[in-house]
């Protein structure tokens, strides 16, 4: 006698966490779409930024993002090998910037800065890289190596303590006041037209140095024997040791390479902003860590592109999204959104597609905003760049928890 199997009915289980996350997804899509469309509409009406202003924001975003990407490499590489975040990496960057300042100031006092600027920049770059690399290696040897087999929380707390120690030590040695790098020659600060973009020479130099550093690091990690050893240790330290790889040497090399990238980033900071102090490593360090998570922790390519994307979010985000929220959605469009959104939600529920339901819900919210005439006017958009950057990270992790390019973790770190 044939028996028929009845498919079990799927019971609905309410979860505050899931509901909260889905509500955030709906609101995020609603704000991003409304702001983006509103910015375009305001621009067509003549109330938006000029094309030249958008170009300047784009160039500044890529330049800042390149610096974040170089710093993010240090976070990502150390996490890939040791499995913890080195929160003292921002101070490695700061030490390179401070030592580079005294070198640049000495060259300026000797008259060499103006007469031979290119060689001066090379000297400052070498000094900054050596200083940051030495600091990173000393941190690994003194603070982290004795804790190699300790629970991960202990090195993490230690990294925070080392960060505060280096900050206060530098403040004690050089003072808390902001120190300003010598101005670059006028011939370098003049804008250069590249593919229709008027890019200041200093920014173009920053982009070139960042590109060379990133490509050089990628080739080193992917093509050299040391790079292959680093990837093997990041995959499984015990197996790598059995294959004859000196794990301690690879870990020191990882810190050294991360310090080199931080030294290059220190010079980029000096070229773009000039002012340095004992505290400059904090915010760029946090943003670089954000970039590493955004791209995918442990992923070198992800760290590079995560930094550039973060710089773009920071530079363009306030004007692309927040500025457009002052645009009032037309009533006719609002009615269409309500109808389409309702149909989309019902269709998504019938085929059990949560993503479609979220899009439909966002359309309904936009329709309600249009019918009620609701708008948001936000003053001081340029001051909200940090908020937009970190909000972008939260949204990316909500939609793609492993980062945009995926995590690359050691065997024992994988879920």
BAPA-55077 format. One record per residue (C-alpha): z, y, x; residue in one letter. Coordinates in steps of 0.5 Angstrom, whole numbers. Example, Ala and Ser with C-alpha at 12.3 -4.5 7.8 and 13.67 -1.06 7.14 Angstrom:
2
<site><pz>16</pz><py>-9</py><px>25</px><type>a</type></site>
<site><pz>14</pz><py>-2</py><px>27</px><type>s</type></site>
***
This chain:
415
<site><pz>0</pz><py>0</py><px>0</px><type>x</type></site>
<site><pz>-2</pz><py>7</py><px>3</px><type>x</type></site>
<site><pz>3</pz><py>12</py><px>4</px><type>x</type></site>
<site><pz>2</pz><py>19</py><px>4</px><type>x</type></site>
<site><pz>6</pz><py>24</py><px>9</px><type>x</type></site>
<site><pz>8</pz><py>30</py><px>6</px><type>x</type></site>
<site><pz>8</pz><py>36</py><px>11</px><type>x</type></site>
<site><pz>15</pz><py>39</py><px>12</px><type>x</type></site>
<site><pz>16</pz><py>46</py><px>9</px><type>x</type></site>
<site><pz>17</pz><py>52</py><px>14</px><type>x</type></site>
<site><pz>23</pz><py>55</py><px>12</px><type>x</type></site>
<site><pz>24</pz><py>62</py><px>13</px><type>x</type></site>
<site><pz>30</pz><py>64</py><px>18</px><type>x</type></site>
<site><pz>32</pz><py>71</py><px>18</px><type>x</type></site>
<site><pz>33</pz><py>74</py><px>25</px><type>x</type></site>
<site><pz>36</pz><py>81</py><px>27</px><type>x</type></site>
<site><pz>33</pz><py>81</py><px>34</px><type>x</type></site>
<site><pz>26</pz><py>79</py><px>31</px><type>x</type></site>
<site><pz>26</pz><py>84</py><px>26</px><type>x</type></site>
<site><pz>28</pz><py>89</py><px>31</px><type>x</type></site>
<site><pz>22</pz><py>88</py><px>36</px><type>x</type></site>
<site><pz>17</pz><py>87</py><px>30</px><type>x</type></site>
<site><pz>19</pz><py>94</py><px>28</px><type>x</type></site>
<site><pz>19</pz><py>97</py><px>35</px><type>x</type></site>
<site><pz>12</pz><py>94</py><px>35</px><type>x</type></site>
<site><pz>10</pz><py>97</py><px>28</px><type>x</type></site>
<site><pz>12</pz><py>104</py><px>30</px><type>x</type></site>
<site><pz>9</pz><py>103</py><px>37</px><type>x</type></site>
<site><pz>2</pz><py>102</py><px>34</px><type>x</type></site>
<site><pz>3</pz><py>107</py><px>29</px><type>x</type></site>
<site><pz>5</pz><py>113</py><px>34</px><type>x</type></site>
<site><pz>0</pz><py>111</py><px>39</px><type>x</type></site>
<site><pz>-6</pz><py>111</py><px>34</px><type>x</type></site>
<site><pz>-4</pz><py>117</py><px>31</px><type>x</type></site>
<site><pz>-3</pz><py>121</py><px>37</px><type>x</type></site>
<site><pz>-9</pz><py>118</py><px>40</px><type>x</type></site>
<site><pz>-13</pz><py>120</py><px>34</px><type>x</type></site>
<site><pz>-10</pz><py>126</py><px>33</px><type>x</type></site>
<site><pz>-11</pz><py>129</py><px>40</px><type>x</type></site>
<site><pz>-18</pz><py>127</py><px>40</px><type>x</type></site>
<site><pz>-18</pz><py>131</py><px>33</px><type>x</type></site>
<site><pz>-15</pz><py>137</py><px>36</px><type>x</type></site>
<site><pz>-19</pz><py>137</py><px>42</px><type>x</type></site>
<site><pz>-25</pz><py>137</py><px>37</px><type>x</type></site>
<site><pz>-22</pz><py>143</py><px>33</px><type>x</type></site>
<site><pz>-21</pz><py>147</py><px>40</px><type>x</type></site>
<site><pz>-14</pz><py>146</py><px>40</px><type>x</type></site>
<site><pz>-13</pz><py>141</py><px>46</px><type>x</type></site>
<site><pz>-13</pz><py>141</py><px>53</px><type>x</type></site>
<site><pz>-20</pz><py>143</py><px>57</px><type>x</type></site>
<site><pz>-24</pz><py>138</py><px>60</px><type>x</type></site>
<site><pz>-22</pz><py>141</py><px>67</px><type>x</type></site>
<site><pz>-14</pz><py>140</py><px>65</px><type>x</type></site>
<site><pz>-15</pz><py>133</py><px>63</px><type>x</type></site>
<site><pz>-19</pz><py>132</py><px>70</px><type>x</type></site>
<site><pz>-13</pz><py>135</py><px>74</px><type>x</type></site>
<site><pz>-8</pz><py>130</py><px>70</px><type>x</type></site>
<site><pz>-12</pz><py>124</py><px>71</px><type>x</type></site>
<site><pz>-12</pz><py>126</py><px>79</px><type>x</type></site>
<site><pz>-5</pz><py>127</py><px>79</px><type>x</type></site>
<site><pz>-3</pz><py>121</py><px>75</px><type>x</type></site>
<site><pz>-7</pz><py>117</py><px>80</px><type>x</type></site>
<site><pz>-4</pz><py>120</py><px>86</px><type>x</type></site>
<site><pz>3</pz><py>119</py><px>84</px><type>x</type></site>
<site><pz>1</pz><py>112</py><px>82</px><type>x</type></site>
<site><pz>-1</pz><py>110</py><px>89</px><type>x</type></site>
<site><pz>5</pz><py>112</py><px>92</px><type>x</type></site>
<site><pz>9</pz><py>108</py><px>86</px><type>x</type></site>
<site><pz>5</pz><py>102</py><px>88</px><type>x</type></site>
<site><pz>6</pz><py>102</py><px>95</px><type>x</type></site>
<site><pz>14</pz><py>103</py><px>94</px><type>x</type></site>
<site><pz>13</pz><py>97</py><px>88</px><type>x</type></site>
<site><pz>10</pz><py>93</py><px>94</px><type>x</type></site>
<site><pz>17</pz><py>92</py><px>97</px><type>x</type></site>
<site><pz>20</pz><py>91</py><px>91</px><type>x</type></site>
<site><pz>15</pz><py>85</py><px>89</px><type>x</type></site>
<site><pz>15</pz><py>82</py><px>96</px><type>x</type></site>
<site><pz>22</pz><py>81</py><px>97</px><type>x</type></site>
<site><pz>23</pz><py>79</py><px>89</px><type>x</type></site>
<site><pz>18</pz><py>74</py><px>90</px><type>x</type></site>
<site><pz>21</pz><py>71</py><px>97</px><type>x</type></site>
<site><pz>29</pz><py>72</py><px>95</px><type>x</type></site>
<site><pz>29</pz><py>72</py><px>88</px><type>x</type></site>
<site><pz>33</pz><py>79</py><px>87</px><type>x</type></site>
<site><pz>31</pz><py>86</py><px>87</px><type>x</type></site>
<site><pz>33</pz><py>90</py><px>93</px><type>x</type></site>
<site><pz>35</pz><py>97</py><px>90</px><type>x</type></site>
<site><pz>36</pz><py>100</py><px>97</px><type>x</type></site>
<site><pz>28</pz><py>100</py><px>98</px><type>x</type></site>
<site><pz>28</pz><py>107</py><px>95</px><type>x</type></site>
<site><pz>33</pz><py>109</py><px>101</px><type>x</type></site>
<site><pz>28</pz><py>106</py><px>106</px><type>x</type></site>
<site><pz>23</pz><py>110</py><px>103</px><type>x</type></site>
<site><pz>28</pz><py>116</py><px>104</px><type>x</type></site>
<site><pz>29</pz><py>115</py><px>111</px><type>x</type></site>
<site><pz>22</pz><py>115</py><px>113</px><type>x</type></site>
<site><pz>21</pz><py>122</py><px>109</px><type>x</type></site>
<site><pz>27</pz><py>125</py><px>113</px><type>x</type></site>
<site><pz>25</pz><py>123</py><px>120</px><type>x</type></site>
<site><pz>18</pz><py>124</py><px>118</px><type>x</type></site>
<site><pz>20</pz><py>132</py><px>116</px><type>x</type></site>
<site><pz>24</pz><py>133</py><px>123</px><type>x</type></site>
<site><pz>18</pz><py>130</py><px>127</px><type>x</type></site>
<site><pz>13</pz><py>135</py><px>123</px><type>x</type></site>
<site><pz>18</pz><py>140</py><px>124</px><type>x</type></site>
<site><pz>18</pz><py>139</py><px>131</px><type>x</type></site>
<site><pz>11</pz><py>139</py><px>132</px><type>x</type></site>
<site><pz>10</pz><py>145</py><px>128</px><type>x</type></site>
<site><pz>15</pz><py>149</py><px>132</px><type>x</type></site>
<site><pz>11</pz><py>147</py><px>138</px><type>x</type></site>
<site><pz>5</pz><py>150</py><px>135</px><type>x</type></site>
<site><pz>1</pz><py>143</py><px>135</px><type>x</type></site>
<site><pz>2</pz><py>142</py><px>127</px><type>x</type></site>
<site><pz>-4</pz><py>148</py><px>126</px><type>x</type></site>
<site><pz>-8</pz><py>147</py><px>132</px><type>x</type></site>
<site><pz>-9</pz><py>139</py><px>131</px><type>x</type></site>
<site><pz>-7</pz><py>137</py><px>124</px><type>x</type></site>
<site><pz>-10</pz><py>130</py><px>124</px><type>x</type></site>
<site><pz>-6</pz><py>128</py><px>130</px><type>x</type></site>
<site><pz>0</pz><py>131</py><px>128</px><type>x</type></site>
<site><pz>-1</pz><py>127</py><px>121</px><type>x</type></site>
<site><pz>-2</pz><py>121</py><px>125</px><type>x</type></site>
<site><pz>4</pz><py>122</py><px>129</px><type>x</type></site>
<site><pz>9</pz><py>123</py><px>123</px><type>x</type></site>
<site><pz>6</pz><py>117</py><px>119</px><type>x</type></site>
<site><pz>7</pz><py>113</py><px>125</px><type>x</type></site>
<site><pz>14</pz><py>115</py><px>126</px><type>x</type></site>
<site><pz>16</pz><py>115</py><px>118</px><type>x</type></site>
<site><pz>13</pz><py>108</py><px>118</px><type>x</type></site>
<site><pz>17</pz><py>105</py><px>124</px><type>x</type></site>
<site><pz>23</pz><py>109</py><px>121</px><type>x</type></site>
<site><pz>23</pz><py>105</py><px>114</px><type>x</type></site>
<site><pz>21</pz><py>99</py><px>117</px><type>x</type></site>
<site><pz>27</pz><py>99</py><px>122</px><type>x</type></site>
<site><pz>31</pz><py>101</py><px>116</px><type>x</type></site>
<site><pz>29</pz><py>95</py><px>112</px><type>x</type></site>
<site><pz>30</pz><py>90</py><px>117</px><type>x</type></site>
<site><pz>37</pz><py>92</py><px>119</px><type>x</type></site>
<site><pz>39</pz><py>92</py><px>112</px><type>x</type></site>
<site><pz>36</pz><py>85</py><px>111</px><type>x</type></site>
<site><pz>40</pz><py>83</py><px>118</px><type>x</type></site>
<site><pz>46</pz><py>86</py><px>116</px><type>x</type></site>
<site><pz>47</pz><py>86</py><px>109</px><type>x</type></site>
<site><pz>43</pz><py>80</py><px>106</px><type>x</type></site>
<site><pz>42</pz><py>75</py><px>111</px><type>x</type></site>
<site><pz>50</pz><py>73</py><px>111</px><type>x</type></site>
<site><pz>49</pz><py>72</py><px>103</px><type>x</type></site>
<site><pz>43</pz><py>68</py><px>103</px><type>x</type></site>
<site><pz>46</pz><py>62</py><px>100</px><type>x</type></site>
<site><pz>51</pz><py>66</py><px>95</px><type>x</type></site>
<site><pz>50</pz><py>67</py><px>88</px><type>x</type></site>
<site><pz>44</pz><py>72</py><px>86</px><type>x</type></site>
<site><pz>49</pz><py>77</py><px>83</px><type>x</type></site>
<site><pz>52</pz><py>78</py><px>90</px><type>x</type></site>
<site><pz>46</pz><py>80</py><px>94</px><type>x</type></site>
<site><pz>44</pz><py>85</py><px>88</px><type>x</type></site>
<site><pz>51</pz><py>88</py><px>88</px><type>x</type></site>
<site><pz>50</pz><py>89</py><px>95</px><type>x</type></site>
<site><pz>44</pz><py>92</py><px>95</px><type>x</type></site>
<site><pz>46</pz><py>98</py><px>90</px><type>x</type></site>
<site><pz>52</pz><py>99</py><px>95</px><type>x</type></site>
<site><pz>47</pz><py>99</py><px>101</px><type>x</type></site>
<site><pz>43</pz><py>104</py><px>97</px><type>x</type></site>
<site><pz>49</pz><py>109</py><px>96</px><type>x</type></site>
<site><pz>52</pz><py>108</py><px>103</px><type>x</type></site>
<site><pz>45</pz><py>110</py><px>106</px><type>x</type></site>
<site><pz>45</pz><py>116</py><px>101</px><type>x</type></site>
<site><pz>51</pz><py>119</py><px>103</px><type>x</type></site>
<site><pz>50</pz><py>117</py><px>111</px><type>x</type></site>
<site><pz>44</pz><py>121</py><px>111</px><type>x</type></site>
<site><pz>47</pz><py>127</py><px>107</px><type>x</type></site>
<site><pz>53</pz><py>127</py><px>112</px><type>x</type></site>
<site><pz>48</pz><py>127</py><px>118</px><type>x</type></site>
<site><pz>43</pz><py>132</py><px>116</px><type>x</type></site>
<site><pz>46</pz><py>135</py><px>110</px><type>x</type></site>
<site><pz>45</pz><py>135</py><px>102</px><type>x</type></site>
<site><pz>40</pz><py>141</py><px>102</px><type>x</type></site>
<site><pz>33</pz><py>140</py><px>101</px><type>x</type></site>
<site><pz>28</pz><py>140</py><px>107</px><type>x</type></site>
<site><pz>21</pz><py>143</py><px>106</px><type>x</type></site>
<site><pz>15</pz><py>140</py><px>110</px><type>x</type></site>
<site><pz>11</pz><py>145</py><px>114</px><type>x</type></site>
<site><pz>5</pz><py>147</py><px>110</px><type>x</type></site>
<site><pz>-2</pz><py>144</py><px>111</px><type>x</type></site>
<site><pz>-8</pz><py>148</py><px>113</px><type>x</type></site>
<site><pz>-12</pz><py>152</py><px>108</px><type>x</type></site>
<site><pz>-18</pz><py>148</py><px>110</px><type>x</type></site>
<site><pz>-14</pz><py>141</py><px>107</px><type>x</type></site>
<site><pz>-11</pz><py>144</py><px>101</px><type>x</type></site>
<site><pz>-18</pz><py>147</py><px>99</px><type>x</type></site>
<site><pz>-21</pz><py>143</py><px>93</px><type>x</type></site>
<site><pz>-27</pz><py>138</py><px>94</px><type>x</type></site>
<site><pz>-32</pz><py>136</py><px>89</px><type>x</type></site>
<site><pz>-32</pz><py>128</py><px>88</px><type>x</type></site>
<site><pz>-36</pz><py>125</py><px>82</px><type>x</type></site>
<site><pz>-35</pz><py>132</py><px>78</px><type>x</type></site>
<site><pz>-27</pz><py>132</py><px>80</px><type>x</type></site>
<site><pz>-25</pz><py>138</py><px>84</px><type>x</type></site>
<site><pz>-20</pz><py>134</py><px>88</px><type>x</type></site>
<site><pz>-15</pz><py>138</py><px>93</px><type>x</type></site>
<site><pz>-16</pz><py>136</py><px>100</px><type>x</type></site>
<site><pz>-9</pz><py>133</py><px>101</px><type>x</type></site>
<site><pz>-9</pz><py>129</py><px>94</px><type>x</type></site>
<site><pz>-16</pz><py>126</py><px>97</px><type>x</type></site>
<site><pz>-12</pz><py>124</py><px>103</px><type>x</type></site>
<site><pz>-6</pz><py>121</py><px>99</px><type>x</type></site>
<site><pz>-11</pz><py>117</py><px>95</px><type>x</type></site>
<site><pz>-15</pz><py>115</py><px>102</px><type>x</type></site>
<site><pz>-9</pz><py>113</py><px>105</px><type>x</type></site>
<site><pz>-6</pz><py>109</py><px>99</px><type>x</type></site>
<site><pz>-13</pz><py>105</py><px>98</px><type>x</type></site>
<site><pz>-13</pz><py>103</py><px>106</px><type>x</type></site>
<site><pz>-6</pz><py>101</py><px>106</px><type>x</type></site>
<site><pz>-6</pz><py>97</py><px>99</px><type>x</type></site>
<site><pz>-13</pz><py>94</py><px>102</px><type>x</type></site>
<site><pz>-10</pz><py>92</py><px>108</px><type>x</type></site>
<site><pz>-4</pz><py>89</py><px>105</px><type>x</type></site>
<site><pz>-8</pz><py>85</py><px>101</px><type>x</type></site>
<site><pz>-12</pz><py>82</py><px>106</px><type>x</type></site>
<site><pz>-6</pz><py>81</py><px>111</px><type>x</type></site>
<site><pz>-3</pz><py>77</py><px>105</px><type>x</type></site>
<site><pz>-9</pz><py>73</py><px>103</px><type>x</type></site>
<site><pz>-12</pz><py>72</py><px>109</px><type>x</type></site>
<site><pz>-7</pz><py>72</py><px>115</px><type>x</type></site>
<site><pz>-3</pz><py>66</py><px>117</px><type>x</type></site>
<site><pz>3</pz><py>70</py><px>116</px><type>x</type></site>
<site><pz>1</pz><py>72</py><px>109</px><type>x</type></site>
<site><pz>0</pz><py>64</py><px>108</px><type>x</type></site>
<site><pz>7</pz><py>63</py><px>110</px><type>x</type></site>
<site><pz>10</pz><py>68</py><px>106</px><type>x</type></site>
<site><pz>6</pz><py>66</py><px>100</px><type>x</type></site>
<site><pz>9</pz><py>59</py><px>102</px><type>x</type></site>
<site><pz>16</pz><py>61</py><px>102</px><type>x</type></site>
<site><pz>15</pz><py>65</py><px>96</px><type>x</type></site>
<site><pz>13</pz><py>58</py><px>92</px><type>x</type></site>
<site><pz>18</pz><py>54</py><px>95</px><type>x</type></site>
<site><pz>23</pz><py>55</py><px>101</px><type>x</type></site>
<site><pz>25</pz><py>48</py><px>102</px><type>x</type></site>
<site><pz>18</pz><py>45</py><px>102</px><type>x</type></site>
<site><pz>16</pz><py>51</py><px>107</px><type>x</type></site>
<site><pz>21</pz><py>49</py><px>112</px><type>x</type></site>
<site><pz>19</pz><py>42</py><px>112</px><type>x</type></site>
<site><pz>12</pz><py>44</py><px>113</px><type>x</type></site>
<site><pz>15</pz><py>47</py><px>120</px><type>x</type></site>
<site><pz>15</pz><py>55</py><px>117</px><type>x</type></site>
<site><pz>20</pz><py>59</py><px>120</px><type>x</type></site>
<site><pz>23</pz><py>61</py><px>113</px><type>x</type></site>
<site><pz>28</pz><py>67</py><px>117</px><type>x</type></site>
<site><pz>22</pz><py>70</py><px>121</px><type>x</type></site>
<site><pz>18</pz><py>70</py><px>114</px><type>x</type></site>
<site><pz>23</pz><py>73</py><px>110</px><type>x</type></site>
<site><pz>24</pz><py>79</py><px>116</px><type>x</type></site>
<site><pz>17</pz><py>80</py><px>116</px><type>x</type></site>
<site><pz>17</pz><py>81</py><px>108</px><type>x</type></site>
<site><pz>22</pz><py>86</py><px>109</px><type>x</type></site>
<site><pz>18</pz><py>89</py><px>115</px><type>x</type></site>
<site><pz>12</pz><py>90</py><px>111</px><type>x</type></site>
<site><pz>15</pz><py>92</py><px>105</px><type>x</type></site>
<site><pz>18</pz><py>98</py><px>110</px><type>x</type></site>
<site><pz>12</pz><py>99</py><px>112</px><type>x</type></site>
<site><pz>9</pz><py>101</py><px>106</px><type>x</type></site>
<site><pz>15</pz><py>105</py><px>104</px><type>x</type></site>
<site><pz>14</pz><py>109</py><px>110</px><type>x</type></site>
<site><pz>7</pz><py>110</py><px>108</px><type>x</type></site>
<site><pz>9</pz><py>112</py><px>101</px><type>x</type></site>
<site><pz>14</pz><py>117</py><px>105</px><type>x</type></site>
<site><pz>8</pz><py>121</py><px>108</px><type>x</type></site>
<site><pz>5</pz><py>121</py><px>101</px><type>x</type></site>
<site><pz>11</pz><py>124</py><px>98</px><type>x</type></site>
<site><pz>11</pz><py>129</py><px>104</px><type>x</type></site>
<site><pz>4</pz><py>131</py><px>103</px><type>x</type></site>
<site><pz>4</pz><py>132</py><px>95</px><type>x</type></site>
<site><pz>11</pz><py>135</py><px>94</px><type>x</type></site>
<site><pz>13</pz><py>137</py><px>101</px><type>x</type></site>
<site><pz>21</pz><py>138</py><px>99</px><type>x</type></site>
<site><pz>25</pz><py>132</py><px>102</px><type>x</type></site>
<site><pz>33</pz><py>130</py><px>101</px><type>x</type></site>
<site><pz>38</pz><py>125</py><px>101</px><type>x</type></site>
<site><pz>37</pz><py>124</py><px>94</px><type>x</type></site>
<site><pz>29</pz><py>123</py><px>94</px><type>x</type></site>
<site><pz>29</pz><py>115</py><px>94</px><type>x</type></site>
<site><pz>33</pz><py>115</py><px>87</px><type>x</type></site>
<site><pz>28</pz><py>116</py><px>82</px><type>x</type></site>
<site><pz>21</pz><py>114</py><px>86</px><type>x</type></site>
<site><pz>25</pz><py>108</py><px>87</px><type>x</type></site>
<site><pz>27</pz><py>107</py><px>80</px><type>x</type></site>
<site><pz>20</pz><py>108</py><px>78</px><type>x</type></site>
<site><pz>17</pz><py>103</py><px>83</px><type>x</type></site>
<site><pz>21</pz><py>98</py><px>81</px><type>x</type></site>
<site><pz>19</pz><py>100</py><px>74</px><type>x</type></site>
<site><pz>11</pz><py>99</py><px>76</px><type>x</type></site>
<site><pz>13</pz><py>92</py><px>79</px><type>x</type></site>
<site><pz>16</pz><py>90</py><px>73</px><type>x</type></site>
<site><pz>10</pz><py>93</py><px>69</px><type>x</type></site>
<site><pz>5</pz><py>89</py><px>73</px><type>x</type></site>
<site><pz>9</pz><py>83</py><px>74</px><type>x</type></site>
<site><pz>14</pz><py>82</py><px>78</px><type>x</type></site>
<site><pz>13</pz><py>78</py><px>85</px><type>x</type></site>
<site><pz>5</pz><py>79</py><px>84</px><type>x</type></site>
<site><pz>2</pz><py>84</py><px>89</px><type>x</type></site>
<site><pz>-4</pz><py>86</py><px>86</px><type>x</type></site>
<site><pz>0</pz><py>87</py><px>80</px><type>x</type></site>
<site><pz>5</pz><py>92</py><px>83</px><type>x</type></site>
<site><pz>-1</pz><py>96</py><px>86</px><type>x</type></site>
<site><pz>-4</pz><py>97</py><px>79</px><type>x</type></site>
<site><pz>2</pz><py>97</py><px>76</px><type>x</type></site>
<site><pz>4</pz><py>103</py><px>80</px><type>x</type></site>
<site><pz>-3</pz><py>107</py><px>78</px><type>x</type></site>
<site><pz>-2</pz><py>105</py><px>71</px><type>x</type></site>
<site><pz>5</pz><py>108</py><px>71</px><type>x</type></site>
<site><pz>2</pz><py>114</py><px>74</px><type>x</type></site>
<site><pz>-3</pz><py>115</py><px>69</px><type>x</type></site>
<site><pz>2</pz><py>114</py><px>63</px><type>x</type></site>
<site><pz>7</pz><py>119</py><px>67</px><type>x</type></site>
<site><pz>1</pz><py>124</py><px>68</px><type>x</type></site>
<site><pz>-3</pz><py>123</py><px>61</px><type>x</type></site>
<site><pz>1</pz><py>120</py><px>56</px><type>x</type></site>
<site><pz>5</pz><py>126</py><px>54</px><type>x</type></site>
<site><pz>-2</pz><py>130</py><px>53</px><type>x</type></site>
<site><pz>-5</pz><py>124</py><px>50</px><type>x</type></site>
<site><pz>0</pz><py>121</py><px>45</px><type>x</type></site>
<site><pz>5</pz><py>126</py><px>44</px><type>x</type></site>
<site><pz>1</pz><py>132</py><px>43</px><type>x</type></site>
<site><pz>-3</pz><py>129</py><px>38</px><type>x</type></site>
<site><pz>3</pz><py>128</py><px>33</px><type>x</type></site>
<site><pz>2</pz><py>135</py><px>31</px><type>x</type></site>
<site><pz>-4</pz><py>133</py><px>28</px><type>x</type></site>
<site><pz>-4</pz><py>132</py><px>20</px><type>x</type></site>
<site><pz>-7</pz><py>126</py><px>18</px><type>x</type></site>
<site><pz>-12</pz><py>128</py><px>12</px><type>x</type></site>
<site><pz>-10</pz><py>126</py><px>5</px><type>x</type></site>
<site><pz>-17</pz><py>122</py><px>4</px><type>x</type></site>
<site><pz>-16</pz><py>118</py><px>10</px><type>x</type></site>
<site><pz>-8</pz><py>117</py><px>9</px><type>x</type></site>
<site><pz>-10</pz><py>113</py><px>2</px><type>x</type></site>
<site><pz>-16</pz><py>109</py><px>6</px><type>x</type></site>
<site><pz>-10</pz><py>107</py><px>11</px><type>x</type></site>
<site><pz>-5</pz><py>105</py><px>5</px><type>x</type></site>
<site><pz>-11</pz><py>101</py><px>2</px><type>x</type></site>
<site><pz>-13</pz><py>97</py><px>8</px><type>x</type></site>
<site><pz>-6</pz><py>97</py><px>11</px><type>x</type></site>
<site><pz>-4</pz><py>93</py><px>5</px><type>x</type></site>
<site><pz>-10</pz><py>88</py><px>4</px><type>x</type></site>
<site><pz>-9</pz><py>87</py><px>12</px><type>x</type></site>
<site><pz>-1</pz><py>85</py><px>11</px><type>x</type></site>
<site><pz>-3</pz><py>81</py><px>5</px><type>x</type></site>
<site><pz>-9</pz><py>77</py><px>9</px><type>x</type></site>
<site><pz>-4</pz><py>77</py><px>15</px><type>x</type></site>
<site><pz>1</pz><py>73</py><px>11</px><type>x</type></site>
<site><pz>-3</pz><py>68</py><px>8</px><type>x</type></site>
<site><pz>-6</pz><py>66</py><px>15</px><type>x</type></site>
<site><pz>1</pz><py>67</py><px>18</px><type>x</type></site>
<site><pz>-2</pz><py>72</py><px>23</px><type>x</type></site>
<site><pz>4</pz><py>76</py><px>26</px><type>x</type></site>
<site><pz>-1</pz><py>81</py><px>30</px><type>x</type></site>
<site><pz>-5</pz><py>82</py><px>24</px><type>x</type></site>
<site><pz>1</pz><py>84</py><px>19</px><type>x</type></site>
<site><pz>4</pz><py>89</py><px>25</px><type>x</type></site>
<site><pz>-3</pz><py>92</py><px>25</px><type>x</type></site>
<site><pz>-3</pz><py>93</py><px>17</px><type>x</type></site>
<site><pz>4</pz><py>95</py><px>17</px><type>x</type></site>
<site><pz>2</pz><py>101</py><px>22</px><type>x</type></site>
<site><pz>-3</pz><py>103</py><px>18</px><type>x</type></site>
<site><pz>1</pz><py>103</py><px>12</px><type>x</type></site>
<site><pz>6</pz><py>107</py><px>16</px><type>x</type></site>
<site><pz>0</pz><py>112</py><px>18</px><type>x</type></site>
<site><pz>-2</pz><py>113</py><px>11</px><type>x</type></site>
<site><pz>5</pz><py>115</py><px>8</px><type>x</type></site>
<site><pz>5</pz><py>120</py><px>14</px><type>x</type></site>
<site><pz>-1</pz><py>123</py><px>12</px><type>x</type></site>
<site><pz>0</pz><py>123</py><px>4</px><type>x</type></site>
<site><pz>7</pz><py>126</py><px>5</px><type>x</type></site>
<site><pz>4</pz><py>131</py><px>10</px><type>x</type></site>
<site><pz>9</pz><py>129</py><px>16</px><type>x</type></site>
<site><pz>8</pz><py>132</py><px>23</px><type>x</type></site>
<site><pz>12</pz><py>132</py><px>29</px><type>x</type></site>
<site><pz>11</pz><py>138</py><px>34</px><type>x</type></site>
<site><pz>14</pz><py>137</py><px>41</px><type>x</type></site>
<site><pz>15</pz><py>143</py><px>46</px><type>x</type></site>
<site><pz>15</pz><py>142</py><px>53</px><type>x</type></site>
<site><pz>11</pz><py>136</py><px>54</px><type>x</type></site>
<site><pz>10</pz><py>136</py><px>61</px><type>x</type></site>
<site><pz>18</pz><py>135</py><px>62</px><type>x</type></site>
<site><pz>18</pz><py>128</py><px>58</px><type>x</type></site>
<site><pz>13</pz><py>125</py><px>63</px><type>x</type></site>
<site><pz>19</pz><py>120</py><px>65</px><type>x</type></site>
<site><pz>21</pz><py>119</py><px>58</px><type>x</type></site>
<site><pz>14</pz><py>117</py><px>57</px><type>x</type></site>
<site><pz>13</pz><py>112</py><px>63</px><type>x</type></site>
<site><pz>19</pz><py>108</py><px>62</px><type>x</type></site>
<site><pz>18</pz><py>108</py><px>54</px><type>x</type></site>
<site><pz>11</pz><py>105</py><px>57</px><type>x</type></site>
<site><pz>14</pz><py>100</py><px>61</px><type>x</type></site>
<site><pz>19</pz><py>98</py><px>55</px><type>x</type></site>
<site><pz>13</pz><py>97</py><px>50</px><type>x</type></site>
<site><pz>9</pz><py>93</py><px>55</px><type>x</type></site>
<site><pz>15</pz><py>88</py><px>56</px><type>x</type></site>
<site><pz>15</pz><py>87</py><px>48</px><type>x</type></site>
<site><pz>8</pz><py>85</py><px>48</px><type>x</type></site>
<site><pz>7</pz><py>82</py><px>54</px><type>x</type></site>
<site><pz>14</pz><py>80</py><px>57</px><type>x</type></site>
<site><pz>11</pz><py>77</py><px>64</px><type>x</type></site>
<site><pz>8</pz><py>84</py><px>66</px><type>x</type></site>
<site><pz>0</pz><py>86</py><px>65</px><type>x</type></site>
<site><pz>-2</pz><py>81</py><px>71</px><type>x</type></site>
<site><pz>3</pz><py>76</py><px>70</px><type>x</type></site>
<site><pz>9</pz><py>74</py><px>74</px><type>x</type></site>
<site><pz>9</pz><py>70</py><px>81</px><type>x</type></site>
<site><pz>16</pz><py>67</py><px>82</px><type>x</type></site>
<site><pz>19</pz><py>61</py><px>86</px><type>x</type></site>
<site><pz>19</pz><py>55</py><px>83</px><type>x</type></site>
<site><pz>27</pz><py>55</py><px>82</px><type>x</type></site>
<site><pz>26</pz><py>62</py><px>79</px><type>x</type></site>
<site><pz>21</pz><py>59</py><px>73</px><type>x</type></site>
<site><pz>24</pz><py>58</py><px>66</px><type>x</type></site>
***
